Amino acid sequence: MLGSSVPLIIILALATAGVLALVVAFGGMPGVTRAATRGFWCPVQGRNVTADFDEAAWDGKLVSVRSCSAFMPATAIGCDKACLRMKRLQAMRRTALPA
């Protein structure tokens, strides 16, 4: 009886080790990001802006702002980065052309 249960124990141990390896490999790397550029209406600045973000590779969540066209130079971000807390960035708005 004991001889027939040994392969099952080995299979369960290997499966557990595999699951733990996946958790360590993918769950332990929340800082994996990719660059993303978005154009949107900034309610704080009250105008259309283009910003470069770090975006989480796994779920597409915006993690940090690299640069924003609302500031000079663009890397001198001088706001509280409310765009990172928005569920969705607002679409760019059509503005009147200068006369």
ZARO-452841 format. One record per atom (N, C-alpha, C): atom name; x, y, z. Coordinates in steps of 0.1 Angstrom, whole numbers, plus 2048, in hexadecimal, padded with zeros to 3 digits. Example, Ala and Ser with C-alpha at 12.3 -4.5 7.8 and 13.67 -1.06 7.14 Angstrom:
2
('N' (884 7C7 84E))
('CA' (87B 7D3 84E))
('C' (884 7DF 84E))
('N' (880 7EA 847))
('CA' (889 7F5 847))
('C' (881 800 84F))
***
This chain:
99
('N' (808 7F4 800))
('CA' (800 800 800))
('C' (809 80D 800))
('N' (813 80D 808))
('CA' (81C 818 809))
('C' (823 81A 7FC))
('N' (827 810 7F5))
('CA' (82E 811 7E8))
('C' (825 818 7DD))
('N' (818 816 7DD))
('CA' (810 81D 7D3))
('C' (80D 82B 7D6))
('N' (80F 830 7E2))
('CA' (80D 83E 7E5))
('C' (819 847 7E4))
('N' (825 841 7E2))
('CA' (831 849 7E1))
('C' (831 851 7D4))
('N' (82E 84C 7C9))
('CA' (82D 854 7BD))
('C' (824 860 7BE))
('N' (818 85E 7C5))
('CA' (80F 869 7C7))
('C' (815 874 7D0))
('N' (81C 870 7DA))
('CA' (823 87A 7E2))
('C' (82E 882 7DA))
('N' (835 87B 7D2))
('CA' (83F 881 7CA))
('C' (838 88B 7C0))
('N' (82E 887 7BA))
('CA' (826 890 7B1))
('C' (821 89C 7B8))
('N' (81B 89A 7C4))
('CA' (816 8A6 7CB))
('C' (822 8AF 7CF))
('N' (82D 8AA 7D3))
('CA' (838 8B2 7D7))
('C' (83E 8BA 7CB))
('N' (83F 8B4 7C0))
('CA' (843 8BB 7B4))
('C' (839 8C5 7AF))
('N' (82C 8C2 7B0))
('CA' (822 8CC 7AD))
('C' (823 8D8 7B6))
('N' (825 8D6 7C3))
('CA' (826 8E1 7CD))
('C' (832 8E9 7CA))
('N' (83D 8E3 7C7))
('CA' (84A 8EA 7C4))
('C' (848 8F2 7B7))
('N' (841 8ED 7AD))
('CA' (83E 8F5 7A1))
('C' (835 901 7A4))
('N' (82B 8FF 7AC))
('CA' (822 90B 7AF))
('C' (82A 915 7B7))
('N' (832 911 7C0))
('CA' (83A 91B 7C8))
('C' (844 922 7BF))
('N' (84A 91B 7B5))
('CA' (854 921 7AC))
('C' (84C 92C 7A3))
('N' (840 929 79F))
('CA' (839 933 797))
('C' (835 93F 7A0))
('N' (831 93D 7AC))
('CA' (82E 948 7B5))
('C' (83A 951 7B7))
('N' (846 94B 7BA))
('CA' (852 952 7BC))
('C' (856 95A 7AF))
('N' (855 953 7A3))
('CA' (859 959 797))
('C' (850 964 792))
('N' (843 963 794))
('CA' (83A 96D 78E))
('C' (834 976 799))
('N' (832 971 7A5))
('CA' (82C 979 7B0))
('C' (836 981 7B7))
('N' (843 97D 7B6))
('CA' (84D 985 7BC))
('C' (854 98F 7B4))
('N' (84E 992 7A8))
('CA' (854 99D 79F))
('C' (849 9A7 79C))
('N' (844 9AE 7A6))
('CA' (83A 9B8 7A3))
('C' (83F 9C4 79C))
('N' (84C 9C6 79C))
('CA' (852 9D2 797))
('C' (856 9D1 788))
('N' (851 9C8 781))
('CA' (854 9C6 773))
('C' (84B 9D0 76B))
('N' (851 9DA 765))
('CA' (84A 9E5 75E))
('C' (84E 9E6 74F))
('N' (846 9ED 748))
('CA' (84A 9F1 73A))
('C' (846 9FF 738))
('N' (84D A05 72E))
('CA' (84A A13 72B))
('C' (83D A14 723))
('N' (835 A1F 726))
('CA' (829 A21 71F))
('C' (827 A31 71E))
('N' (823 A35 712))
('CA' (820 A43 710))
('C' (811 A45 70E))
('N' (80B A4E 715))
('CA' (7FC A51 714))
('C' (7FA A60 712))
('N' (7F0 A63 70A))
('CA' (7EC A70 708))
('C' (7DE A71 70F))
('N' (7DB A7B 717))
('CA' (7CF A7C 71E))
('C' (7CC A8A 723))
('N' (7C0 A8C 727))
('CA' (7BC A99 72D))
('C' (7BF A98 73C))
('N' (7C7 AA2 740))
('CA' (7CB AA3 74E))
('C' (7C2 AAC 755))
('N' (7B9 AA7 75F))
('CA' (7B0 AB0 766))
('C' (7B7 ABA 76F))
('N' (7C3 AB6 774))
('CA' (7CB ABF 77D))
('C' (7D0 ACB 775))
('N' (7D6 AC8 769))
('CA' (7DC AD3 761))
('C' (7D2 ADA 759))
('N' (7C6 AD3 756))
('CA' (7BC AD9 74E))
('C' (7BF AD9 73F))
('N' (7C7 ACF 73B))
('CA' (7CB ACF 72D))
('C' (7CF AC1 728))
('N' (7D1 ABF 71B))
('CA' (7D6 AB3 716))
('C' (7E5 AB2 719))
('N' (7E9 AA6 71D))
('CA' (7F7 AA3 720))
('C' (7FB A96 71A))
('N' (808 A94 718))
('CA' (80D A87 714))
('C' (817 A83 71F))
('N' (816 A77 724))
('CA' (81F A73 72F))
('C' (825 A65 72C))
('N' (831 A63 731))
('CA' (837 A56 730))
('C' (836 A50 73E))
('N' (831 A44 73E))
('CA' (82F A3D 74B))
('C' (837 A30 74B))
('N' (839 A2B 758))
('CA' (83D A1D 75A))
('C' (830 A16 75D))
('N' (82D A0B 755))
('CA' (821 A04 756))
('C' (824 9F5 75A))
('N' (81C 9F0 764))
('CA' (81F 9E2 769))
('C' (81C 9D9 75D))
('N' (826 9D0 75B))
('CA' (825 9C7 750))
('C' (81A 9BD 751))
('N' (816 9BA 75D))
('CA' (80C 9AF 75F))
('C' (7FE 9B4 75E))
('N' (7FB 9C0 763))
('CA' (7ED 9C4 762))
('C' (7EA 9D1 75C))
('N' (7F5 9D8 757))
('CA' (7F4 9E4 74F))
('C' (7F1 9F0 758))
('N' (7F2 9EF 765))
('CA' (7F0 9FA 76F))
('C' (7FC A04 76E))
('N' (7F9 A11 76D))
('CA' (803 A1B 76D))
('C' (80A A1C 77A))
('N' (817 A1B 77B))
('CA' (81F A1A 787))
('C' (825 A27 78A))
('N' (82B A2E 780))
('CA' (832 A3B 783))
('C' (832 A43 776))
('N' (834 A50 778))
('CA' (835 A59 76D))
('C' (844 A5D 76A))
('N' (848 A5A 75E))
('CA' (856 A5D 75A))
('C' (857 A6C 756))
('N' (84E A70 74E))
('CA' (84E A7E 749))
('C' (840 A82 745))
('N' (83E A8F 744))
('CA' (831 A94 740))
('C' (832 AA2 739))
('N' (82B AA3 72E))
('CA' (82C AB0 726))
('C' (827 ABC 72D))
('N' (821 ABB 739))
('CA' (81B AC6 740))
('C' (827 ACE 747))
('N' (832 AC8 748))
('CA' (83D ACE 750))
('C' (84A AD0 747))
('N' (852 ADA 74B))
('CA' (85E ADD 744))
('C' (869 ADD 74E))
('N' (873 AD4 74D))
('CA' (873 AC9 743))
('C' (869 ABE 747))
('N' (866 AB6 73D))
('CA' (85B AAC 73E))
('C' (85E AA2 74A))
('N' (86A AA1 74E))
('CA' (86D A97 759))
('C' (86C A9E 766))
('N' (86A AAB 767))
('CA' (868 AB2 774))
('C' (859 AB2 778))
('N' (854 AA6 77C))
('CA' (846 AA5 77F))
('C' (843 AAD 78C))
('N' (83A AB6 78B))
('CA' (838 ABF 796))
('C' (829 ABE 79B))
('N' (824 AB2 79A))
('CA' (816 AB0 79F))
('C' (816 AA4 7A8))
('N' (80A AA1 7AD))
('CA' (809 A95 7B6))
('C' (806 A88 7AE))
('N' (807 A89 7A1))
('CA' (806 A7D 798))
('C' (7F8 A76 799))
('N' (7EE A7E 799))
('CA' (7E0 A79 79B))
('C' (7DC A6F 78F))
('N' (7E3 A70 784))
('CA' (7E0 A68 779))
('C' (7E3 A59 77C))
('N' (7EC A56 786))
('CA' (7EF A49 78A))
('C' (7E3 A43 792))
('N' (7DB A4B 798))
('CA' (7D0 A46 7A0))
('C' (7C3 A45 799))
('N' (7C2 A4A 78C))
('CA' (7B6 A4A 784))
('C' (7B4 A3B 77F))
('N' (7A7 A37 77F))
('CA' (7A4 A2A 77A))
('C' (7A7 A2A 76B))
('N' (7A3 A35 764))
('CA' (7A5 A37 756))
('C' (7AA A45 753))
('N' (7B3 A46 74A))
('CA' (7B7 A54 746))
('C' (7AD A59 73D))
('N' (7AA A66 73F))
('CA' (79F A6D 737))
('C' (7A5 A6F 728))
('N' (79C A6D 71F))
('CA' (7A0 A6F 711))
('C' (7A4 A7D 70E))
('N' (7AD A7F 705))
('CA' (7B1 A8D 701))
('C' (7A5 A94 6FC))
('N' (7A5 AA1 6FF))
('CA' (799 AA9 6FB))
('C' (79D AB2 6EF))
('N' (793 AB5 6E7))
('CA' (796 ABD 6DC))
('C' (796 ACC 6E1))
('N' (7A1 AD3 6DD))
('CA' (7A2 AE0 6E2))
('C' (7A0 AEA 6D6))
('N' (79D AF6 6D8))
('CA' (79B B00 6CE))
('C' (7A8 B03 6C7))
('N' (7A8 B05 6BA))
('CA' (7B5 B09 6B3))
('C' (7B7 B18 6B5))
('N' (7C3 B1C 6B7))
('CA' (7C6 B2A 6B8))
('C' (7C2 B32 6AB))
('N' (7BC B3E 6AC))
('CA' (7B7 B45 6A1))
('C' (7C2 B4C 699))
***
